[in-house]
Amino acid sequence: MTSPAVLAELEAGMAELSTPARVYVAAGRFTEPEPGLPELAARIRTLLASIAADDAWRRFLPAYAPPTAPEICAALEVLETHGAASFLAQVAAVDLVWPSHRHLPVETAERAADRVVSLLGPAATWWTNHDAECGAVNGLTPLFDSLLAGTDGQHFTLALQIADD
């Protein structure tokens, strides 16, 4: 599939995973030659800034400034590709604070997540702010948040769920 077609499919798949004021997503194509983690972190920072500017969250994040790209890089852990689709579906569907609450039907989230992961391919790299070893979360906001970011070196996808207690 050509790059514009891949980008359109990624954007559509990520849009299916978005829910207003809870699950924020982004998909795009890097413009830098040979982008790496710092460029991905810059895209994450842009997403965090848009959340902080959203009327739904501004009152909870009054003096919040997104972490710098190096701080975001330090907060991220690698997630193996075989676990990316299920984690992406979980970020989109399962509420961080109330796990019995669903933002999306599980089947919808799983279908869209499988498609997004498939589009980025088996060689994609995936990053999360969760430490798989101990289960801790390196929060990117002062609230509860859960991030999954993926890239094939040309395109990127971001999904971040945010919740207050």
C-alpha positions, 0 to 999 in steps of 0.5 A, spaced: 500 500 500 502 506 498 504 511 503 498 516 502 493 510 503 497 507 509 496 514 512 488 514 510 487 507 513 491 509 519 487 515 521 481 512 520 483 506 524 485 511 530 479 515 529 475 509 531 479 508 537 477 515 539 472 517 544 470 524 546 474 527 552 477 520 554 481 517 549 485 522 544 489 519 538 493 521 532 496 518 526 501 521 521 507 521 517 514 523 519 517 529 515 524 528 518 529 523 515 530 517 519 525 519 525 526 516 531 524 516 538 525 523 539 521 525 533 515 520 536 516 524 543 515 530 540 508 528 537 506 525 543 508 532 546 503 535 541 498 530 543 499 532 550 498 539 549 492 539 545 489 535 551 491 540 556 488 545 551 481 541 551 475 545 555 474 538 558 481 537 561 483 545 562 480 545 569 484 539 571 490 541 568 491 549 570 498 549 570 500 543 566 505 544 561 507 537 557 513 534 559 519 535 554 521 530 549 527 528 553 522 527 559 517 523 555 523 519 552 525 517 559 518 515 561 517 510 555 518 503 555 518 498 549 512 494 548 513 487 544 509 488 537 505 481 539 502 485 545 500 492 541 493 490 538 491 488 545 494 493 549 491 498 544 484 496 544 485 496 552 487 503 552 481 505 547 476 501 550 477 500 558 476 505 563 483 506 567 479 508 573 473 504 573 475 497 569 468 495 568 466 501 564 467 501 557 468 507 552 467 503 546 465 496 545 470 491 546 469 488 539 470 495 535 476 496 539 479 490 537 477 490 530 480 497 529 486 496 533 488 489 529 487 493 523 492 499 525 497 494 528 497 490 521 498 497 517 504 499 521 507 491 520 511 486 524 517 491 524 514 497 527 516 499 534 511 500 540 512 504 546 508 505 552 508 509 559 507 502 562 513 498 565 511 491 563 516 488 569 512 491 575 506 494 572 507 501 574 505 507 570 510 513 568 505 518 568 505 523 562 500 528 566 498 529 573 492 525 572 491 517 570 493 516 563 495 510 559 499 511 552 501 507 546 505 509 541 507 506 535 511 507 528 514 503 522 519 509 521 515 513 516 508 513 520 506 514 527 500 512 531 498 515 538 493 513 543 492 516 550 487 515 555 486 520 560 482 520 567 481 523 573 479 520 579 
